[in-house]
Amino acid sequence: MRTIVTSNNPVRLSFLTALLTDAGIETVMLDTHASIAEGSGAAIPRRLVVAEEDFPRACRIFREAGEW
């Protein structure tokens, strides 16, 4: 697994997850519970990860969508 983006913005993370899911790329969100438990919005960002073999295609999708 490889981190494709880190963010504290749940709306952006949801959008990026939807982009990748629509392209058939499975995603996993890490650090969600730690971020919530900490209670500080910026202390622990959430990480969106994809399989190593999907990483180049996920990067391309983000570039084409204007997210990078």
Backbone as a ProteinNet text record, in pm:
[ID]
protein_1_A
[PRIMARY]
MRTIVTSNNPVRLSFLTALLTDAGIETVMLDTHASIAEGSGAAIPRRLVVAEEDFPRACRIFREAGEW
[TERTIARY]
84.5	0	89.6	39.3	117.2	25	69.5	-10.4	-14.6	-135.7	-153.4	-181.9	-246.7	-275.4	-298.9	-261.1	-295.3	-372.7	-473	-555.5	-639.5	-680.6	-776.4	-914.3	-927.6	-1053.2	-1135.8	-1240.7	-1318.9	-1392.6	-1430	-1499.4	-1403.6	-1283.7	-1184.1	-1148	-1128.5	-1095.8	-1207.3	-1330.8	-1444.4	-1446	-1420.7	-1417.5	-1306.6	-1187.8	-1074.8	-1098.8	-1159.1	-1194.1	-1292.7	-1392.3	-1491.4	-1426.6	-1332.3	-1261.3	-1192.7	-1122.8	-1048	-1140.9	-1245.1	-1341.6	-1408.7	-1445.9	-1507.1	-1413.1	-1283.3	-1183.1	-1148	-1212.2	-1187.1	-1066	-1021.1	-906.1	-956.2	-917.3	-957.5	-873.1	-938.5	-869.5	-892.8	-803.5	-817	-784.5	-867.3	-842.9	-778.6	-660.7	-589	-591.4	-579.1	-570.4	-701.3	-812	-940.5	-972.1	-959.4	-994.2	-896	-768.7	-669.4	-695.8	-734.8	-763.9	-884	-986.2	-1106.7	-1076.7	-1004.8	-974.9	-888.7	-798.2	-710.1	-791.8	-896	-982.6	-932.8	-811.8	-756.8	-756.5	-827.4	-845.6	-718.4	-613.3	-492.8	-381.3	-402.4	-294.3	-256.4	-354.1	-327.1	-407	-343	-416	-448.8	-555.5	-594.6	-514.4	-486.5	-409.8	-496.2	-501.6	-569.4	-461.7	-475.4	-373.4	-434.4	-348.6	-386.3	-278.8	-310.1	-211.8	-96.4	20.1	142	124.7	63.3	48.6	-52.8	-142.1	-240.5	-191.3	-80.7	-33	-10.2	61	82.5	-49	-142.4	-271	-350.8	-345	-414.8	-356.9	-225.6	-161.7	-209.2	-216.6	-263	-407.2	-491.8	-632.1	-641	-561.8	-563	-513.6	-409	-359.6	-465.8	-530.6	-633.4	-753	-779.8	-891.5	-852.5	-725.4	-678.4	-653.4	-635.1	-613.3	-465.9	-376.4	-232.4	-174.7
-117	0	124.1	225.8	349.9	469.6	564.8	684.3	771.3	805.6	891	1035.1	1053.5	1188.7	1183.9	1292.4	1310.8	1441.1	1440.5	1559.9	1550.2	1665.7	1673.5	1714.7	1730	1775.1	1653.9	1620.1	1500.7	1510.6	1630	1646.7	1616.6	1670.1	1644	1495.7	1435	1293	1208.2	1245.8	1174	1187.1	1307	1330.1	1248.9	1251.8	1178.9	1028	981.4	839.7	802	887	860.8	857.7	949.2	949.3	814.8	767.7	643.1	522.3	522.1	411.9	401.8	516.2	517.2	461.4	474.1	422.1	276.6	219	79.4	56.9	161.8	151.2	143.6	38.4	21.2	112.5	178.1	268.5	224.3	267.4	245.5	377.8	416.2	537.5	497.7	553	523.8	645.3	620.3	722.5	795.1	743.1	808.2	811.6	698.6	692.3	771.2	767.6	844.6	993.6	1034.6	1175	1220.8	1137.6	1171.3	1169	1067.1	1052.6	1167.2	1215	1324.4	1450	1472	1586.4	1715.9	1718.3	1837.2	1815.8	1898.9	1880.9	1866.1	1938.4	1936.6	1849.1	1790.1	1716.8	1589	1511.3	1383.8	1378.6	1404.5	1396.9	1252.8	1235.7	1103.9	1075.8	946.3	906.1	819.3	855.4	776.1	694.4	562.1	475.4	386.6	348.2	257.7	149.6	43	-62.7	-6.8	-59.1	-13.2	-14.5	-120.5	-130.6	-31.5	22.5	121.3	264.8	283.7	418.2	504.9	458.5	544.2	586.3	493.7	527.3	624.3	606.1	697	837.8	848	978.9	1044.8	967.4	1020.7	1070.2	994.7	1033.9	1166.1	1181.3	1305.8	1423.8	1402.2	1508.8	1549.5	1450.5	1479.4	1551.2	1527.1	1592.2	1728.8	1765.7	1894.6	1895.7	1779.7	1770.9	1775.7	1774.3	1787	1887.1
0	0	0	-68.2	-80.1	-58.8	18.2	45.2	-79.3	-119.6	-236.6	-194.7	-79	-29.9	120.7	187.4	328.6	340.2	426.7	440.6	567	615.7	725.2	674.4	544.4	484.1	441.3	517.1	484.4	350.5	309.7	181.4	66.1	74.3	-31	-35.5	80.7	84.6	24.5	52.8	-4.3	-156.6	-206.5	-350.8	-417.5	-358.4	-416	-411.9	-304.5	-294.8	-404.3	-427.3	-532.3	-670.2	-695.8	-824.7	-848.9	-747	-762.7	-769.1	-689.2	-691	-827	-884.1	-1017.4	-1123.7	-1100.2	-1194.2	-1164.8	-1063.9	-1030.6	-941.6	-875.4	-785.7	-642.4	-573.3	-434.1	-345.3	-249.7	-158.4	-14.1	71.8	215.6	283.3	382.8	458.6	591.3	617.7	740.8	833.4	960.5	1065.7	1093.5	1044.7	1069.7	1218.8	1284.7	1426.6	1511.8	1477.1	1551.9	1537.7	1419.1	1393.3	1475.4	1483.3	1559.7	1708.8	1755	1897.3	1948.3	1865.7	1905	1935.1	1856.4	1879.7	1818.6	1772.5	1709.8	1559.5	1486.8	1343.9	1263.2	1298.9	1216.5	1273.7	1389.1	1454.8	1380.1	1338.6	1272	1142.6	1029.2	902.9	866.1	793	742.1	615.8	593.8	475.7	385.4	258.9	157	87.1	92.2	33.1	-74.5	-168.3	-276.5	-286.9	-356.7	-379.9	-461.5	-435	-504.3	-656.5	-708.5	-854.6	-911.2	-826.9	-871.4	-857.1	-788.5	-758.4	-883.3	-986	-1104.4	-1171.1	-1181.9	-1245.3	-1157.7	-1026.2	-934.4	-945.3	-954.9	-973.4	-1102.1	-1208.5	-1336.9	-1326.8	-1259.4	-1241.6	-1166.3	-1061.6	-985.9	-1070.7	-1149.7	-1236.9	-1339.1	-1400.5	-1501.8	-1441.3	-1313.4	-1244.7	-1187.9	-1204.9	-1154.6	-1004.5	-947.8	-803.4	-765.9	-864.9	-841.2	-933.8
[MASK]
++++++++++++++++++++++++++++++++++++++++++++++++++++++++++++++++++++

